[in-house]
Amino acid sequence: MSYTEEWVTARARAAYEDGRASFDVRPERTALLVIDMQDEFVRPGWSPYWVPAATRMAPALHRLVEGCRSASVPVIWTIFDDTHLGLDRPKALRYLPHADTDWRPPGPAEVWDRMGHRPDEALIRKPSYGAFYDTPLDTMLRNLGRDTVIVTGTLTNYCCGTTARQAYERGYKVVFGADVTATDDESRQEPELAVLRKGFALVLTAEEIASRLTTTDAHRREVAVGENAG
């Protein structure tokens, strides 16, 4: 077969637009990552880094958090924070447009209170975009026996997208929340989802994620009942 330019382009386009990873989402093997839903990004008007789209999607993400709790899926929260006096932060950050303001939070960063973070849920303070960079996240997931992560939060094309790529590179199955992630320029949302969809993650809506967790859990119970009856 001769692969024409039209054929390979159409194949790539289909994967960007409609590709679906083929793995199951098993609640007993899954953890929910809530990335950086903190005052700095989500509390309206509080900082120059406010992401209005993150504030708008927060109620949907909160519902997914509650659904994961009900399905016994661990919820792990992260915060992009000043850790170790900034000595563990990539040095190049200071030269990028992202750091074009002298604004600093008045104290340690916190999860926006409306998200309902609980004291019995792990909170990781990370020094850079990806949640695996210089943090114990990989160890925590392995100790929990989890090989699948659901990535949610903000910003889609920075901390969330980087975390998804890092998880993929470490051998995790990655589910990425299409409507429970948000970025500061909403025109950038779909292009990032397209890349993740094609090469790194199973991109699903919050409703689809909840359905897969519920359906899979129900199927497990049915199998267990059948095995016990036998």
N, C-alpha and C positions, 0 to 999 in steps of 0.2 A: 504494500500500500504506500502511496505517495501522500505525505501529509502537507496539504496546501496551507498557505498563510491564513486563508479564510477559515479552514477547518480548525486549526489550533487556536485562532482567535475566538471563534464561536465556543469552543470547548472551555477556554479560560473564562469567557464572559458568563457562561452558564454556571460555572462553579462559584464565581464571585456573587452572582445574583441569587442562585437557588440551591447551591451545594449544601448537603447535609452530611455530617459525620454519622457513622453507623453504629456507635456504641450505645449500650443501654445506660440509663441513669438510675443506679441502685441506691436507695437512701442509706442503706447500711454501709456503703462504700464512699459516701459523698459528704463533703463539707461546703458550707456557704461562706464565701468571703465577701464581707461588706467593706469596700475600699473607700476610706477617706471621706465618709459622710460626716464631716466635722464643721464646726461653726465657721471656720475660715472660708469654706466653699459653699455651705448650704444655708447658713443663717442669713436671711435677706438683708442686704445693704450693710453688712457688718465689716466687710473687708473689700479691697480692690480685686480680690480673687474670687468673689462670689460668682457662682455658676447658677443662674436662674433656672435653667432646665433641671438641675439636680434638685432644687427646691420643689419644682413641680412634680417630679417623679418620686419624691420621697414617700408619699403615702402608699404607692404601689409597692415600693421596696419594703416598707414596713409590713405590709400584708404578706409578702413572700417570706420575710424573716419569721413571722408568726407561723406560717405554714411549715417552714422547715423545722421549727421547734416542735410542732405537733407530730412531724414525721421522724423525730429523733435525729435530725440532721444537725450536727454541731454548727454553731454560728461563730465565726472568727472575724473580729473587727480590726481594721488598721487605721492608723492616723499618720499623716505626713507631718513630722515634727522635728524640732531641733533636738537632736540626741548627741550625747558625748561632745558637747560644746561645738558641734558642727564638724568635728574632725573626721567623722565617718561619712560625710556627704561628698559626692563627686565634686572635685574642685572646679570642673568646667562650668558648673551651674551658674556661677557668679557672672559669667561672661555672656549669658544668653538672655534674650528679651524677657523670658519668664521672670527674671529677677530685676525688673526695671523700676521697682518701687522700694522705698525704705520702710514700708509698713511692716510691723511685727505684731504678733498677738500679744496681749498684755500678760499672758501667763502660759502654762503648758496647754497645748491644743487638746480639745475635748470633742467627743462625738456630740453632734447636735442633739439636744435633749429630746426632741420629738421623735428621734429614731428608736428610743427605748432600749438602748444598750443595757444589759443586765450584768451585775457584778460577777455572776458565775459564768460569764462568757469571755473568752480570751480577747485581750486587746493588745495589739502589736504596734509599737511606735517605730516607724521606719524612717530612714534618713534620705530615701530617694524614691523614685517613681515605683519601681517594682517591689511587690511585697516580699519577694524572696531575697532581695539584696541585703546582705548583712543582717538578717533577722533569723529567728528560730522557726519560721513557718514550716519549712520542709520537715524538720524534726517533729514538730507538733502534729503534722498531718500523718506522718508515718507511725507515730505513737498512737494515734487515733485509729489506725488501720484504714485510712482513706486514700483511695487512688483516683478520685474524681473531685474536681472543685467547680463550684458555680461562682463565677466572677460577676460582681455587681458593684455599683457605686459611681464614683467620679474621680478623675475625668476619663471618659471613654478611651480617648486616643493617647493618654499619657499613663497614669497609674494603673488603670484597669487593663488597657491593651498590653502594657509592658508586663504586668503580672500574668496575663494569659499566656504570653510568649514564654516567660520564664517557667511557668508550670508545664507547658508543652515540652520544653527542652529537658525537664526533669522527669519526664515519663508519665505525667498526670493526664488523665482525660479532662478536657476543659469544656465546660458549658458557659456560655457568655450571654448575659441578659440583654436582649436587644432593647427593651423598654424600661429596664431598671439600671441602666447606665446613662450618663449624661456628660456633655462637654460644653465648653464655654462658647463655641460657635457651632450651632446645631447643624450647619451645612457640612460639618466634618464628621457627623455621626455615622451616616451610611457608608461613606468610603472606608472608615475603620472597620465597621461590621463586615464589609465585603472581603477585606483582606483576611480577617479572622475566620470568616466562614469558609474561605477557600483553603486556608493552610494551617489553622491552629485550633479551631474550636467548633463545637456544636452551638450555633447561635439560635436562641429560642426566646420567645416572649416569656414574661413572668407567668402568664396563664399556662403556657405550654410546659414550663418547668414544673409548676405545681401539679399539673396533670400527670406528668411522667413520674414524679415522685409518688403520687397517690396510686396511680395505676400499678406501678412496679411493686409497691408495698402490698397492695391488695392481691396481686398475683402471687407474691411470696407466701402470703397467708393461705391462699387456696392450695398451693403446692404442699405446704406444711400439713394442712388438714388431710389432704389426700394420702400423704406418706404415713401419717399417724393411723389413718383408717386402715391402710394396708398392713 
